[in-house]
């Protein structure tokens, strides 16, 4: 999360908006949430959601902060019939999807994005990253099964169809990402899609680029100033 170009804007939002609520969907151990606390967030405004209760418990044991962090955790499967009950009453200003969507096929991805949209408040911000395609969309085999890789254009269209605007999607070669400086255990020759979008944002404001190549330490363009939309 901290390497995403929206992250500095997220910290600014937190300083300007008391009570800003953030969801990390697919939080695993919750390390990104603990980083947000270090960077000024109150744990009481942060929620982690994961399908694995074991991951959440291991994170609490690792960080030894179950009684002190204030973090909230939800164990749920976003594709299950029980999902509406599990998340009833939850609404967030910002939702993060990190290396999550590429674990699913195309219909599942569409369901996930629709359900994520329902968790966002008006003018809420969705940001994240996942494996994609810089050329044409494709289906590839991973250990989790066959998964679908979107192009920036198709991903932006999917978000737009759900009522998102101020959409910013860029395909970035994995070797330019901080996460893969030590190598890529998956070994797939596909870029990552780095994106931000605003629920009910400006539908005319959209950027989707196939491949961003640069020598800078932050190889993708900065997102639109979507953060100004949150009240």
C-alpha positions as CSV (number, residue, x, y, z in Angstrom):
1,X,0.0,0.0,0.0
2,X,2.7,2.5,1.0
3,X,4.3,2.3,-2.5
4,X,1.0,3.2,-4.3
5,X,1.0,6.8,-5.7
6,X,-2.3,7.6,-3.9
7,X,-0.7,6.9,-0.5
8,X,0.6,10.4,0.2
9,X,-2.9,11.8,-0.7
10,X,-4.4,9.2,1.8
11,X,-2.2,10.5,4.6
12,X,-3.2,14.1,3.7
13,X,-6.9,13.1,3.7
14,X,-6.5,11.7,7.2
15,X,-5.0,14.9,8.5
16,X,-7.9,16.9,7.0
17,X,-10.8,14.6,7.7
18,X,-11.3,13.4,11.3
19,X,-12.8,9.9,11.3
20,X,-11.7,8.9,7.8
21,X,-12.6,5.2,7.5
22,X,-10.4,2.9,5.5
23,X,-10.9,-0.8,4.5
24,X,-8.0,-3.0,3.4
25,X,-9.8,-5.8,1.5
26,X,-7.6,-9.0,1.4
27,X,-5.6,-7.7,4.3
28,X,-3.7,-10.9,5.1
29,X,-1.7,-10.2,8.3
30,X,-2.7,-6.6,8.4
31,X,0.8,-5.1,8.0
32,X,-0.5,-2.3,5.8
33,X,-3.0,-1.3,8.4
34,X,-0.3,-1.1,11.1
35,X,1.8,1.1,8.7
36,X,-1.2,3.5,8.5
37,X,-1.2,3.7,12.3
38,X,2.5,4.6,12.2
39,X,1.7,7.2,9.7
40,X,-0.9,8.9,11.8
41,X,-4.2,7.0,11.5
42,X,-6.3,6.0,14.5
43,X,-6.6,2.2,14.5
44,X,-10.3,2.6,15.4
45,X,-10.9,4.0,11.8
46,X,-9.2,1.1,10.1
47,X,-10.7,-2.2,9.1
48,X,-9.1,-5.3,7.6
49,X,-11.1,-7.9,5.8
50,X,-9.8,-11.4,4.8
51,X,-11.2,-14.8,4.0
52,X,-8.7,-16.4,6.4
53,X,-9.2,-16.0,10.2
54,X,-5.8,-17.7,10.6
55,X,-4.0,-14.9,8.7
56,X,-5.6,-12.3,10.9
57,X,-4.8,-14.2,14.1
58,X,-1.2,-14.7,13.0
59,X,-0.9,-10.9,12.4
60,X,-2.1,-10.2,15.9
61,X,0.4,-12.7,17.3
62,X,3.2,-11.3,15.2
63,X,2.5,-7.6,16.1
64,X,1.3,-8.3,19.7
65,X,-1.2,-5.5,19.5
66,X,-4.6,-7.2,19.6
67,X,-5.5,-5.2,22.8
68,X,-3.9,-1.9,21.9
69,X,-4.1,-1.2,18.1
70,X,-7.9,-0.5,17.9
71,X,-8.0,-2.2,14.5
72,X,-11.2,-4.0,13.4
73,X,-11.1,-7.2,11.5
74,X,-13.8,-9.0,9.5
75,X,-13.5,-12.6,8.3
76,X,-15.7,-13.0,5.2
77,X,-15.7,-14.4,1.6
78,X,-16.7,-11.6,-0.8
79,X,-18.1,-14.1,-3.2
80,X,-20.2,-16.0,-0.8
81,X,-24.0,-15.7,-0.2
82,X,-23.3,-14.7,3.4
83,X,-21.4,-11.6,2.3
84,X,-24.2,-9.1,2.7
85,X,-24.8,-10.2,6.3
86,X,-21.1,-10.1,7.1
87,X,-20.7,-6.5,6.0
88,X,-24.1,-5.2,7.0
89,X,-23.8,-1.6,8.1
90,X,-20.2,-1.1,7.0
91,X,-19.3,2.0,4.9
92,X,-15.9,3.4,4.1
93,X,-14.3,6.5,2.7
94,X,-11.4,4.6,1.1
95,X,-11.0,1.0,0.1
96,X,-7.7,-0.6,-0.9
97,X,-7.4,-3.7,-3.0
98,X,-3.8,-4.9,-3.1
99,X,-2.7,-7.8,-5.3
100,X,-6.2,-9.3,-4.9
101,X,-8.3,-9.1,-8.1
102,X,-5.9,-11.2,-10.2
103,X,-6.7,-14.2,-8.1
104,X,-10.1,-14.5,-9.8
105,X,-11.8,-15.1,-13.1
106,X,-13.6,-12.4,-15.0
107,X,-17.2,-12.9,-13.6
108,X,-15.7,-13.1,-10.1
109,X,-13.8,-9.9,-10.6
110,X,-16.9,-8.1,-11.8
111,X,-18.8,-9.4,-8.7
112,X,-16.0,-8.2,-6.4
113,X,-15.9,-4.7,-7.9
114,X,-19.7,-4.4,-7.6
115,X,-19.6,-5.4,-4.0
116,X,-16.7,-3.2,-3.2
117,X,-18.6,-0.3,-4.8
118,X,-21.5,-0.9,-2.4
119,X,-19.2,-0.6,0.6
120,X,-17.9,2.9,-0.5
121,X,-19.5,6.1,0.6
122,X,-20.5,8.7,-1.9
123,X,-17.3,10.2,-3.4
124,X,-15.3,7.5,-1.7
125,X,-11.9,6.5,-3.2
126,X,-11.0,3.0,-4.5
127,X,-7.3,2.4,-5.1
128,X,-5.2,-0.7,-5.6
129,X,-3.0,-2.8,-7.8
130,X,-3.3,-6.2,-9.5
131,X,-1.7,-8.2,-12.3
132,X,-3.1,-7.1,-15.7
133,X,-2.3,-7.0,-19.4
134,X,-0.6,-4.3,-21.3
135,X,-1.9,-5.6,-24.6
136,X,-5.1,-7.7,-24.8
137,X,-7.0,-9.3,-22.0
138,X,-6.1,-12.9,-21.3
139,X,-6.8,-15.9,-19.1
140,X,-3.7,-17.5,-17.5
141,X,-3.1,-20.4,-15.1
142,X,-1.9,-19.6,-11.6
143,X,-1.7,-21.9,-8.5
144,X,-5.2,-20.7,-7.5
145,X,-6.6,-21.7,-10.9
146,X,-7.4,-19.9,-14.1
147,X,-7.5,-16.1,-13.6
148,X,-8.4,-13.2,-15.8
149,X,-6.0,-10.3,-16.6
150,X,-7.6,-7.0,-17.6
151,X,-6.1,-4.3,-19.9
152,X,-6.1,-0.8,-18.5
153,X,-8.9,0.2,-20.9
154,X,-11.2,-2.7,-20.0
155,X,-10.5,-2.2,-16.3
156,X,-11.4,1.5,-16.6
157,X,-14.6,0.6,-18.5
158,X,-15.6,-1.9,-15.7
159,X,-15.1,0.8,-13.1
160,X,-17.1,3.3,-15.1
161,X,-20.0,0.9,-15.5
162,X,-20.3,0.8,-11.7
163,X,-20.5,4.5,-11.4
164,X,-16.9,5.4,-10.8
165,X,-15.3,8.5,-12.3
166,X,-11.9,10.3,-12.0
167,X,-10.5,6.9,-13.1
168,X,-6.8,6.5,-13.4
169,X,-5.4,3.1,-14.6
170,X,-1.8,2.6,-15.6
171,X,0.0,-0.7,-16.5
172,X,3.5,-0.8,-15.0
173,X,6.1,-3.5,-15.6
174,X,6.6,-5.6,-12.4
175,X,10.3,-5.0,-12.4
176,X,9.7,-1.3,-11.8
177,X,7.6,-2.0,-8.6
178,X,9.1,-2.0,-5.2
179,X,7.4,-5.2,-4.3
180,X,9.4,-7.2,-7.0
181,X,12.9,-5.8,-6.5
182,X,13.9,-9.1,-5.0
183,X,12.5,-11.1,-7.9
184,X,9.1,-12.4,-9.0
185,X,8.1,-15.8,-7.4
186,X,5.2,-16.2,-9.9
187,X,7.3,-15.6,-12.9
188,X,4.5,-14.3,-15.2
189,X,5.5,-11.8,-17.8
190,X,2.6,-9.4,-17.1
191,X,2.5,-5.8,-15.8
192,X,0.6,-4.6,-12.8
193,X,-2.4,-2.3,-13.1
194,X,-2.1,0.6,-10.7
195,X,-5.4,2.5,-10.3
196,X,-7.5,5.0,-8.4
197,X,-11.2,5.8,-8.9
198,X,-13.9,7.9,-7.2
199,X,-17.4,6.6,-6.6
200,X,-19.7,9.0,-8.5
201,X,-16.7,11.0,-9.6
202,X,-16.3,12.9,-12.9
203,X,-17.1,10.4,-15.7
204,X,-15.3,12.6,-18.2
205,X,-12.0,12.4,-16.2
206,X,-10.4,9.2,-17.1
207,X,-6.8,8.1,-18.0
208,X,-5.9,4.5,-18.9
209,X,-2.5,3.8,-20.4
210,X,-1.0,0.5,-21.6
211,X,2.5,0.6,-20.2
212,X,4.3,3.3,-18.2
213,X,8.1,3.1,-18.6
214,X,10.4,5.5,-16.8
215,X,13.6,5.4,-14.8
216,X,12.1,7.3,-11.8
217,X,11.7,5.7,-8.4
218,X,7.9,6.1,-8.9
219,X,7.3,4.9,-12.5
220,X,3.6,5.5,-12.7
221,X,1.9,8.9,-13.1
222,X,0.4,10.5,-10.1
223,X,-3.3,9.9,-9.7
224,X,-5.9,12.6,-10.3
225,X,-6.7,14.7,-7.2
226,X,-9.6,12.5,-6.5
227,X,-9.0,13.0,-2.7
228,X,-10.5,16.5,-2.9
229,X,-13.9,15.0,-3.4
230,X,-14.2,13.4,0.0
231,X,-16.0,15.6,2.5
